[in-house]
Amino acid sequence: MLSLEIADCCKALKISQNMVENSQKVTADSHQEYLLKLLKLEIEHREKTRQNRLIKNAGFYTMKSLEVFKFDEVTVPASINIDYLRKCEFIKDKSNLVFYGNVGTGKTHLATAIGIEACKLGKSVKFFRTAALVNKLSEAKKAKELSGFIKQIMKNDLLIFDEWGYIPLDRDGSQLLFEIISECYERKSIIITTNIEFSRWTNVLYDEQMTGALIDRLLHHCHLLIFNGESERMKNSLIRQG
């Protein structure tokens, strides 16, 4: 009966029902200590719930951990270190990260893992495969909802554009992507994963002047990580064949 009354109070105060369960588990030597422990558990529960919500809303295709990622074959610029990436300091700096290397070398893994770490720090993240993002932008433009869609994107602290350049874009798609990069300039952080060197981005975006302007905005505050290894998928496939 008492538990039901506590539950009703929690509902009225907009406190999670987790408080009801914890009220029966917590032990303390004083009323104040008991209350403090309950409140701390509620804060932890809310923080975990918020982290899970941010991770779910980010739209990651898979869950990847930073703990298991090996940096052995990744060239990290001297201006930063692994701890800088783990703590997502680049978001505070409004800086960008570009991951360049062959297919299957771990670029998406690291981008996803850093994105998840950002969510754990309370940052709002959105993960896109670049071609899929351009399709969504095009659909929003046709539906006359482009402005609203871009506003929703810009509410995030970090945007991840995966597989940049894997699929060539038409002129309209390139312009829409340029608009997003311009909106983010010195306001939001971006992570891009690509296997296309900067000199060949014109082949993807089809406009030399716009490509130059886009690269200029992207690289003004940017850290370039080079992925030097072989494709992990290819190596695992060869191991299985062997």
Steps between C-alpha positions, in 0.01 A plus 500: 500500500785734591672425169187606311490830685868558427431419134219756492728761654770424244248540221378833638856627536599356159759274658565159343347187648858390549478694826240254631732203449798681648302607805484133604868429435682798646627482856643788704583609854287815484201643318720754323745235378210285381350792306838593352560146375153487343552834326843400368357176358222699333755735342702203373184342358399821322848544356507142370152540352607822326815336362299207362250740341780702335664182367169373363417835335846525343413235243818292519488200269696286748631544853879530521727542800804725525658260750549225241618728218870467414681816395809306386445579132343845538713813460371750756621860444749635751257777599269253679512164676269204565382649829391814312282279280365295791397811692352653182692822559468581129126563553577766759752651256244490212763306304450228238652156450568344160580128491673407174605150392412189307167321538482273804779660701283603797389853411130435564583305817695793646244760388218300660698436820583869539136586430389265778754655739354841412151372585629376836626853564150635436567621146237470228632305200364409157655227284437499123625305205572793272297378200200432728527851648501656152191297410323627814600858421369461144170356624464782753566757227235348273253500788592864579622388843872559447532790744334302780711191431824699509392665827447153650847390384659814643363427847769232535845559645670249269419383148662187355508461122603143423611369158562849362560480125409133457213602270536799261242774553309708248523879505190546719622241751843665514345839565285363780801338665696823462216681678528265800881542519461879478239500778734297722806719438639612838169404664488119504749216480508250215663161455548384141617153397627469143726303271525789254794744527412870498635552147233263367200648682420701188420169328235439766353850529534601134569867567861609549419838656244357743729209588781743580270709720373189679850366567609844621219512758548139605878516544524841667458333841575136430708200603583245230548137607656263246397133510795304359395139556350233281130423494408306816209343311734383226752360750227311689363366172843375396549339843169314464595388148835378627 
